[in-house]
Amino acid sequence: MKNIYTLIFAALSVILLATSCSPDEPQLGGTISKDQLKFSITQNPDDPNMVILESLTPNATPYWTTPLGRSTRVKDTVRIAFPGTYTFTYGVLSEGGTTDADPFVLTLTTSNLSYVDDPLWTNLTGGVGNEKVWRLDYGAYGLNSGPLTYCAPLTTWTQWQAGTAEIGWAPSWNDNQWIIEEADKNSRMTFSLKGGAYMKTHKVTEGVDESGTFFLDVNNHTLTTTDATILRSKNFIANATNWNKDLVVLSLTENQLMVGVRRTNSEGDYLYVWNFVSDTYAENYVPEETEDPNFNFGDQTEILAVNTSKTWVLDTQVPFNWADLNGKLLNDWNSRADIIAAAWTGYDDSSVANIDGCSITFAKDGKVTVRQDNGTETHGTYTNTQSTNTITFKDVTPTFVIAGWISVATTEENQWKIVKVESDVAGSVTGIWFGKRDPAKAEYMVFHFLSK
């Protein structure tokens, strides 16, 4: 491309649909020959960087290939911020197939940087003459808890972080580092305003490097890309038909970018929101040192072992969840049906047979017995540190496979934290949520045990 253009083009894709006497989708006609094609490409006399495209061919659907993207509008406007030599191609789709006109070459000698001077362009690219690199956010930078947020339809979520915009979607769940391949931590995406609105990607698991263009619609908070797509998991590509045009931008700050792609497969209408963090912010991020809060549950040895010993069985309705450091459960699950409806953990009715015989018994003398579903028992000891709500195991590790990748487990230090305690009206403890601290994020995976 750089061999074609004297100065590489810039910034803005096809938007601003102007009114036209012709409909956007004319009726298809018969075969159209090249000499029947009629169209105009003109510059606004008051702003030569504003190029107006108009299809004048009757009974055919137009398609335009411009330096900034593609369009099927009858009349459209392309705004090019930088001088250069640009090629436009007009074609039509009729019943007889497609017909292309000869390429139209236009040389611009002027600049109009007002097209790219919005603060959002600067947040995305670093500003005119600069470029900015982004990576997927795996939850290690104090912004998002994972690279992908599922948003449910038919709800309202005010999330726009560089203004205010009502988005008709609301977060459904967000704890998902596991769902995106680990190798994609090394994938990168670059938005550039060095002589044009360019986009480059390096996609590890897809095994591709792309070069294309992009347009950021600052009024409608959308992103359109050409010849390149945003970073994503290759396992999700077939789930959506549109990865390029008018993707919803839910957040765009100096350090964070969130881009929504609509799911269109048989699973139903959802928004995949891909969460990114700028490379510079990620490389320089230093997490704040925060101590986990501790809870006053009373005598925890009394809670665990009661008088002499106490057996706790793994709950078969909601055996697991996630919780923040203050003990708030992060998924609104009150039954097995709720987990099944979420459809991402793999836990269902058939999984009950894996865990309905699992239990752990604490004795007041510090002994502990772990019973697997098949009846196998292992024995060890435990110590309870009251001040931190921490249980440390020795010579035994409570581990139960619940379903697929979901398992009860301890930390590398072979510890649990008592995160929540449930009691009946008489004050007797009926349930305990034991937490496994995440080594990177401020949260626990928690396991629900009930009094036997």
C-alpha positions as CSV (number, residue, x, y, z in Angstrom):
1,M,0.0,0.0,0.0
2,K,2.8,2.4,0.8
3,N,4.0,1.9,-2.8
4,I,0.7,3.2,-4.0
5,Y,0.0,6.2,-1.8
6,T,2.3,9.3,-1.7
7,L,1.1,9.9,1.9
8,I,-0.7,7.1,3.7
9,F,-4.2,7.9,4.5
10,A,-6.0,8.7,7.6
11,A,-8.7,8.4,9.7
12,L,-12.2,7.9,9.3
13,S,-14.3,5.3,8.0
14,V,-17.5,5.5,6.1
15,I,-20.3,6.9,8.3
16,L,-22.4,10.0,8.3
17,L,-25.1,8.8,6.0
18,A,-26.4,11.7,4.0
19,T,-30.0,11.8,2.9
20,S,-30.6,10.5,-0.6
21,C,-33.6,10.3,-3.0
22,S,-32.6,6.7,-3.7
23,P,-33.3,3.9,-1.2
24,D,-30.4,2.3,0.6
25,E,-31.3,-1.1,-0.9
26,P,-32.6,-0.6,-4.5
27,Q,-34.5,-3.4,-6.1
28,L,-32.3,-5.9,-7.9
29,G,-32.4,-5.8,-11.7
30,G,-30.9,-7.8,-14.5
31,T,-27.3,-8.1,-15.5
32,I,-25.5,-4.7,-15.6
33,S,-22.6,-4.1,-17.8
34,K,-19.6,-2.0,-16.9
35,D,-20.6,0.9,-19.2
36,Q,-24.0,1.1,-17.5
37,L,-22.5,2.0,-14.1
38,K,-23.2,5.5,-13.0
39,F,-21.8,7.1,-9.9
40,S,-20.2,10.2,-8.6
41,I,-17.2,10.8,-6.3
42,T,-16.9,14.5,-5.3
43,Q,-15.2,16.7,-2.8
44,N,-17.1,19.1,-0.6
45,P,-15.9,22.5,-2.0
46,D,-15.8,23.9,1.6
47,D,-13.9,20.9,2.9
48,P,-11.9,19.0,0.3
49,N,-11.1,16.2,2.8
50,M,-14.8,15.4,2.9
51,V,-15.5,13.0,-0.1
52,I,-19.1,12.4,-1.1
53,L,-20.0,9.1,-2.7
54,E,-23.3,8.6,-4.7
55,S,-24.5,5.6,-6.6
56,L,-26.6,6.7,-9.7
57,T,-27.1,3.2,-11.1
58,P,-30.8,2.2,-11.0
59,N,-32.0,-1.2,-9.9
60,A,-28.8,-2.3,-8.3
61,T,-27.3,-2.5,-4.9
62,P,-24.1,-0.5,-4.7
63,Y,-20.9,-1.4,-2.8
64,W,-18.0,0.9,-2.3
65,T,-14.4,0.0,-1.5
66,T,-12.7,3.1,0.0
67,P,-9.4,3.8,1.7
68,L,-11.2,3.7,5.0
69,G,-13.5,0.8,4.6
70,R,-16.5,-0.6,2.7
71,S,-20.0,0.6,2.3
72,T,-23.3,-0.4,0.7
73,R,-24.9,3.0,1.0
74,V,-26.5,4.7,-2.0
75,K,-25.0,8.0,-0.7
76,D,-22.2,8.1,1.8
77,T,-19.6,10.4,3.1
78,V,-15.9,9.6,3.8
79,R,-13.8,12.0,5.8
80,I,-10.1,11.7,5.3
81,A,-7.9,13.6,7.7
82,F,-4.6,13.5,5.9
83,P,-3.2,14.4,2.4
84,G,-2.4,11.5,0.1
85,T,-3.4,9.6,-3.0
86,Y,-6.4,7.4,-2.4
87,T,-8.2,4.8,-4.5
88,F,-12.0,4.3,-4.5
89,T,-13.8,1.4,-6.3
90,Y,-17.5,1.4,-7.1
91,G,-19.4,-1.7,-7.9
92,V,-23.0,-3.0,-8.0
93,L,-24.8,-6.2,-7.2
94,S,-27.6,-7.2,-9.5
95,E,-29.4,-10.4,-10.4
96,G,-26.7,-11.2,-12.9
97,G,-23.9,-10.8,-10.3
98,T,-21.4,-8.2,-9.5
99,T,-20.0,-5.5,-11.8
100,D,-17.0,-3.2,-10.9
101,A,-16.1,0.1,-12.4
102,D,-12.5,1.1,-13.0
103,P,-10.8,2.3,-9.8
104,F,-11.1,6.1,-9.1
105,V,-7.9,7.7,-7.9
106,L,-8.2,10.9,-5.8
107,T,-5.3,13.0,-4.6
108,L,-5.8,15.2,-1.5
109,T,-3.4,18.0,-0.8
110,T,-5.0,19.2,2.5
111,S,-5.4,18.0,6.0
112,N,-8.4,18.2,8.3
113,L,-7.2,17.0,11.7
114,S,-10.5,18.0,13.3
115,Y,-11.7,14.6,12.2
116,V,-9.4,12.9,14.7
117,D,-8.9,15.5,17.5
118,D,-11.6,14.1,19.9
119,P,-10.2,12.9,23.2
120,L,-11.5,9.4,22.5
121,W,-9.3,9.2,19.4
122,T,-6.4,10.1,21.7
123,N,-7.3,7.5,24.2
124,L,-7.4,4.8,21.6
125,T,-4.3,5.8,19.5
126,G,-2.2,8.2,21.6
127,G,-3.1,11.0,19.2
128,V,-2.1,12.2,15.8
129,G,1.3,10.9,14.8
130,N,1.3,8.2,17.5
131,E,0.2,4.6,18.0
132,K,-1.0,2.7,21.0
133,V,-0.8,-1.0,21.8
134,W,-3.5,-3.0,23.6
135,R,-3.7,-6.4,25.1
136,L,-6.4,-8.6,26.6
137,D,-7.1,-7.9,30.3
138,Y,-6.7,-11.2,32.2
139,G,-7.6,-9.5,35.5
140,A,-4.2,-8.6,36.8
141,Y,-4.4,-4.8,36.4
142,G,-7.1,-3.7,38.7
143,L,-9.6,-3.0,35.9
144,N,-11.6,-6.0,34.7
145,S,-11.6,-9.5,36.3
146,G,-11.1,-11.2,33.0
147,P,-10.8,-10.7,29.2
148,L,-14.4,-11.4,28.4
149,T,-17.7,-10.1,29.9
150,Y,-21.0,-11.6,28.9
151,C,-23.8,-9.1,28.7
152,A,-27.4,-10.1,28.8
153,P,-29.9,-8.3,26.5
154,L,-33.1,-6.5,27.4
155,T,-31.5,-4.7,30.3
156,T,-29.9,-1.3,30.8
157,W,-26.3,-0.7,31.7
158,T,-24.7,2.7,32.0
159,Q,-21.1,1.8,31.5
160,W,-19.6,4.4,29.1
161,Q,-16.6,5.7,31.0
162,A,-15.7,8.7,28.9
163,G,-19.1,10.3,28.8
164,T,-22.6,8.9,29.4
165,A,-24.3,6.4,27.2
166,E,-27.2,4.1,27.9
167,I,-26.3,0.6,26.6
168,G,-29.1,-2.0,26.3
169,W,-27.0,-4.7,27.9
170,A,-26.0,-5.6,31.5
171,P,-23.2,-7.8,32.7
172,S,-24.1,-11.4,33.3
173,W,-20.8,-12.8,34.4
174,N,-17.2,-11.8,34.2
175,D,-15.0,-14.3,35.9
176,N,-13.5,-15.9,32.8
177,Q,-9.7,-16.0,32.6
178,W,-10.1,-19.8,32.0
179,I,-12.2,-19.3,28.9
180,I,-9.6,-17.5,26.8
181,E,-6.4,-19.4,25.9
182,E,-3.4,-18.6,28.1
183,A,-1.3,-18.1,24.9
184,D,-3.4,-15.0,24.0
185,K,-1.8,-13.2,26.8
186,N,0.9,-12.5,24.2
187,S,-1.5,-11.3,21.5
188,R,-1.4,-7.6,20.8
189,M,-3.5,-5.0,18.9
190,T,-2.2,-1.6,17.8
191,F,-4.3,1.5,16.8
192,S,-2.3,4.1,15.0
193,L,-2.7,7.7,13.7
194,K,0.7,7.8,12.0
195,G,-0.5,9.3,8.7
196,G,-3.7,7.4,8.7
197,A,-6.1,5.4,10.9
198,Y,-4.2,2.0,10.8
199,M,-4.8,-1.1,12.8
200,K,-2.3,-4.0,13.3
201,T,-2.8,-7.3,15.2
202,H,-0.7,-10.1,16.4
203,K,-2.9,-13.0,17.2
204,V,-1.1,-16.0,18.8
205,T,-3.8,-18.7,18.9
206,E,-5.2,-17.7,15.5
207,G,-1.7,-17.7,14.1
208,V,-2.2,-14.5,12.1
209,D,-0.8,-11.0,11.9
210,E,-3.2,-8.5,10.3
211,S,-2.9,-5.0,8.9
212,G,-5.9,-2.9,8.2
213,T,-7.8,0.4,8.9
214,F,-10.3,1.4,11.5
215,F,-12.8,4.1,12.3
216,L,-14.0,5.3,15.7
217,D,-17.4,6.9,15.8
218,V,-17.2,9.1,18.8
219,N,-20.8,10.1,18.7
220,N,-22.3,6.7,18.6
221,H,-19.5,4.9,20.5
222,T,-18.8,2.3,17.8
223,L,-15.7,0.9,16.2
224,T,-15.5,-0.3,12.6
225,T,-12.4,-2.2,11.3
226,T,-11.4,-3.2,7.8
227,D,-9.0,-6.1,6.9
228,A,-8.3,-6.8,10.7
229,T,-10.4,-7.7,13.7
230,I,-10.0,-7.1,17.4
231,L,-8.3,-9.6,19.6
232,R,-10.6,-12.4,20.6
233,S,-10.5,-16.2,21.3
234,K,-10.5,-18.3,18.2
235,N,-13.1,-20.5,19.8
236,F,-15.7,-17.6,19.7
237,I,-15.2,-16.6,16.0
238,A,-18.0,-18.8,14.6
239,N,-20.4,-17.5,17.3
240,A,-20.8,-14.1,15.8
241,T,-21.4,-13.0,12.2
242,N,-20.1,-9.4,12.6
243,W,-16.6,-8.8,13.9
244,N,-16.0,-5.6,12.0
245,K,-18.8,-3.1,11.6
246,D,-20.2,-0.8,14.3
247,L,-19.0,-2.8,17.3
248,V,-20.2,-1.2,20.5
249,V,-17.6,0.5,22.6
250,L,-18.6,0.3,26.2
251,S,-15.6,1.9,27.7
252,L,-12.6,3.9,26.3
253,T,-10.3,5.6,28.8
254,E,-6.6,6.2,28.7
255,N,-6.0,2.7,30.1
256,Q,-9.0,0.6,29.3
257,L,-11.0,-0.4,26.2
258,M,-14.1,-2.6,26.2
259,V,-15.6,-3.6,22.8
260,G,-18.9,-5.5,22.4
261,V,-19.6,-8.1,19.7
262,R,-23.1,-9.5,19.3
263,R,-23.5,-13.2,19.5
264,T,-25.6,-14.6,16.7
265,N,-25.4,-18.4,17.0
266,S,-28.1,-20.8,18.3
267,E,-27.1,-20.1,21.9
268,G,-29.1,-16.9,21.8
269,D,-28.7,-13.1,21.8
270,Y,-25.8,-12.0,24.0
271,L,-23.0,-9.4,23.8
272,Y,-19.4,-10.6,24.0
273,V,-17.6,-7.7,25.6
274,W,-13.8,-8.1,25.0
275,N,-11.8,-6.3,27.7
276,F,-8.4,-4.7,26.9
277,V,-5.8,-2.8,28.8
278,S,-3.1,-0.6,27.3
279,D,0.3,-2.1,27.0
280,T,1.9,0.8,28.7
281,Y,-0.4,0.7,31.7
282,A,0.0,-3.1,32.0
283,E,3.8,-2.9,32.0
284,N,3.9,-0.3,34.6
285,Y,1.0,-1.5,36.8
286,V,1.9,-2.0,40.5
287,P,-1.0,-3.5,42.5
288,E,-1.9,-1.9,45.8
289,E,-0.9,-3.9,48.8
290,T,-4.2,-4.7,50.5
291,E,-4.7,-7.2,53.2
292,D,-7.7,-9.5,53.1
293,P,-10.4,-8.4,55.5
294,N,-11.0,-10.8,58.4
295,F,-14.3,-11.7,60.0
296,N,-15.5,-12.1,63.5
297,F,-17.4,-15.4,63.4
298,G,-16.8,-16.2,67.0
299,D,-14.9,-19.3,68.1
300,Q,-14.0,-20.9,64.8
301,T,-12.8,-24.1,66.3
302,E,-16.3,-24.4,67.9
303,I,-17.9,-23.7,64.6
304,L,-15.8,-26.3,62.7
305,A,-15.9,-29.1,65.3
306,V,-18.7,-28.2,67.7
307,N,-18.3,-30.3,70.8
308,T,-15.8,-33.0,69.8
309,S,-16.1,-33.4,66.0
310,K,-18.3,-32.3,63.2
311,T,-18.9,-33.6,59.6
312,W,-19.6,-31.2,56.8
313,V,-20.9,-32.4,53.4
314,L,-20.5,-30.7,50.1
315,D,-23.7,-28.9,49.0
316,T,-25.1,-30.6,45.8
317,Q,-27.3,-27.6,44.9
318,V,-24.7,-24.8,44.9
319,P,-21.3,-26.4,45.8
320,F,-19.2,-23.5,44.5
321,N,-19.2,-19.9,43.6
322,W,-16.8,-16.9,43.7
323,A,-16.7,-14.2,46.3
324,D,-15.0,-10.8,46.7
325,L,-12.7,-10.1,49.6
326,N,-15.6,-9.0,51.7
327,G,-17.4,-12.2,51.3
328,K,-20.0,-11.1,48.7
329,L,-20.9,-13.9,46.3
330,L,-20.2,-12.9,42.7
331,N,-22.8,-15.1,41.0
332,D,-26.5,-15.0,42.0
333,W,-26.9,-18.7,42.3
334,N,-29.5,-20.1,44.7
335,S,-30.0,-23.5,43.2
336,R,-28.5,-26.0,40.8
337,A,-30.9,-24.8,38.2
338,D,-29.3,-21.3,38.4
339,I,-25.8,-22.8,37.7
340,I,-27.2,-24.9,34.8
341,A,-28.9,-21.8,33.3
342,A,-25.5,-20.0,33.4
343,A,-24.3,-22.7,31.0
344,W,-20.5,-22.1,31.4
345,T,-19.4,-24.2,34.4
346,G,-20.3,-27.7,33.2
347,Y,-22.1,-28.4,36.5
348,D,-25.5,-30.0,36.0
349,D,-27.8,-32.7,37.4
350,S,-25.5,-35.5,36.2
351,S,-22.6,-34.0,38.3
352,V,-24.4,-34.7,41.6
353,A,-23.1,-38.3,41.5
354,N,-19.6,-37.0,41.6
355,I,-20.0,-35.2,45.0
356,D,-23.0,-36.5,46.9
357,G,-20.7,-38.6,49.1
358,C,-18.0,-36.0,49.7
359,S,-17.4,-34.7,53.2
360,I,-14.8,-33.3,55.6
361,T,-14.8,-33.9,59.4
362,F,-13.1,-31.6,61.8
363,A,-12.2,-32.8,65.3
364,K,-11.5,-30.5,68.2
365,D,-8.1,-32.1,68.8
366,G,-6.9,-30.9,65.4
367,K,-7.5,-34.0,63.4
368,V,-9.3,-33.9,60.0
369,T,-10.7,-36.6,57.8
370,V,-11.5,-36.0,54.1
371,R,-13.9,-38.5,52.5
372,Q,-14.2,-38.9,48.7
373,D,-17.4,-39.7,46.9
374,N,-16.3,-43.4,46.6
375,G,-15.9,-43.7,50.3
376,T,-12.0,-43.4,50.4
377,E,-10.8,-41.5,53.4
378,T,-7.5,-39.6,54.0
379,H,-6.5,-38.3,57.4
380,G,-4.3,-35.4,58.6
381,T,-4.4,-32.4,60.9
382,Y,-5.4,-28.8,60.7
383,T,-4.7,-25.6,62.5
384,N,-7.1,-22.7,62.7
385,T,-5.7,-19.1,62.9
386,Q,-8.6,-17.2,64.4
387,S,-7.2,-13.8,63.6
388,T,-7.2,-14.4,59.8
389,N,-10.0,-17.0,59.5
390,T,-7.5,-19.3,58.0
391,I,-7.4,-23.1,58.1
392,T,-4.1,-24.7,57.3
393,F,-4.0,-28.5,56.5
394,K,-1.1,-30.9,57.1
395,D,-0.7,-34.4,55.6
396,V,-4.1,-34.1,53.9
397,T,-5.5,-31.9,51.1
398,P,-9.2,-31.5,50.6
399,T,-9.8,-32.0,46.9
400,F,-13.0,-33.0,45.2
401,V,-13.7,-33.0,41.4
402,I,-17.1,-31.5,41.0
403,A,-17.5,-31.3,37.2
404,G,-15.0,-30.8,34.4
405,W,-12.6,-28.1,35.3
406,I,-14.5,-27.2,38.5
407,S,-12.9,-28.7,41.6
408,V,-12.7,-28.1,45.3
409,A,-9.1,-27.3,46.1
410,T,-6.8,-25.4,48.5
411,T,-4.2,-22.8,47.9
412,E,-0.5,-23.5,47.3
413,E,-0.1,-23.2,51.1
414,N,-2.8,-25.9,51.5
415,Q,-5.1,-23.4,53.1
416,W,-8.8,-22.3,53.2
417,K,-10.3,-19.2,54.6
418,I,-13.7,-19.2,56.3
419,V,-15.4,-16.6,54.1
420,K,-19.0,-16.9,55.2
421,V,-20.9,-18.7,58.0
422,E,-24.7,-19.5,57.8
423,S,-26.8,-20.1,60.9
424,D,-30.4,-21.0,61.7
425,V,-32.8,-19.0,63.9
426,A,-31.5,-20.8,66.9
427,G,-27.9,-19.7,66.2
428,S,-26.6,-23.1,65.2
429,V,-24.2,-23.0,62.2
430,T,-25.8,-24.8,59.2
431,G,-23.3,-23.9,56.4
432,I,-19.8,-22.7,55.8
433,W,-18.3,-21.2,52.7
434,F,-14.6,-22.1,52.6
435,G,-12.5,-19.9,50.3
436,K,-9.5,-20.5,48.1
437,R,-7.7,-17.2,47.5
438,D,-7.0,-16.3,43.9
439,P,-3.2,-15.7,43.6
440,A,-3.7,-12.8,41.1
441,K,-7.1,-11.3,41.7
442,A,-8.8,-9.9,44.7
443,E,-11.3,-12.7,45.1
444,Y,-11.9,-16.3,46.3
445,M,-13.3,-19.4,44.7
446,V,-15.6,-20.6,47.5
447,F,-17.0,-24.0,48.4
448,H,-20.3,-24.6,50.2
449,F,-20.4,-27.2,52.9
450,L,-23.5,-28.0,54.9
451,S,-23.9,-29.4,58.4
452,K,-24.5,-33.2,58.3
